[in-house]
Amino acid sequence: MTDYRQGYEFYRQICVNYGLEPVNFHYYILNLSHEQLNAYNEQAKIVGGLIEYEVS
């Protein structure tokens, strides 16, 4: 998935299906790898979106 918000929504739906409490979006992003965040930011540049998360 090129949009981590879509991935997060999928994750939330799976949590609901299994009766689990999902973490919030910002915690979800914090647990992504540097490679995943870099790929997200590169895709955002290509489609002209905002780069929301820095890789430190």
matplotlib code that plots the C-alpha trace (Angstrom):
import matplotlib.pyplot as plt

x = [0.0, 1.4, -0.6, 0.0, -3.4, -5.0, -2.7, -3.7, -7.4, -6.9, -5.1, -7.9, -10.5, -8.6, -8.4, -12.1, -12.7, -10.7, -12.0, -8.6, -8.0, -5.9, -3.1, -3.5, -2.2, 0.8, 2.0, 1.4, 3.7, 6.3, 6.7, 7.4, 10.9, 13.1, 12.7, 8.9, 8.9, 11.3, 9.1, 6.1, 7.8, 9.0, 5.5, 4.1, 6.6, 5.6, 1.9, 2.4, 1.2, 2.5, 5.5, 4.1, 6.8, 10.5, 13.0, 15.5]
y = [0.0, 3.4, 5.3, 4.4, 5.8, 3.1, 0.5, 1.9, 1.7, -1.9, -2.6, -1.0, -3.1, -6.3, -5.2, -4.7, -8.1, -9.7, -7.6, -5.8, -2.2, -0.6, 1.9, 5.4, 6.5, 8.4, 5.4, 3.2, 5.5, 5.6, 1.8, 1.8, 1.2, 3.9, 2.2, 2.2, 5.9, 6.8, 5.0, 6.8, 10.2, 9.5, 8.5, 11.7, 13.7, 12.0, 12.5, 16.0, 15.3, 16.5, 14.9, 14.3, 12.3, 12.8, 9.9, 10.6]
z = [0.0, -0.9, 1.7, 5.3, 6.2, 4.1, 5.8, 9.2, 8.4, 7.3, 10.6, 12.6, 10.8, 11.6, 15.3, 15.3, 13.8, 16.5, 19.4, 19.9, 20.7, 17.9, 18.7, 17.4, 14.0, 15.4, 17.4, 14.3, 12.3, 15.1, 14.8, 11.0, 9.8, 8.3, 4.9, 5.2, 6.1, 3.3, 0.8, 2.1, 1.9, -1.7, -2.8, -1.2, -3.2, -6.5, -6.0, -4.6, -1.1, 2.2, 3.8, 7.3, 9.0, 9.3, 9.5, 12.3]

ax = plt.figure().add_subplot(projection="3d")
ax.plot(x, y, z, "-o")
ax.set_aspect("equal")
plt.show()
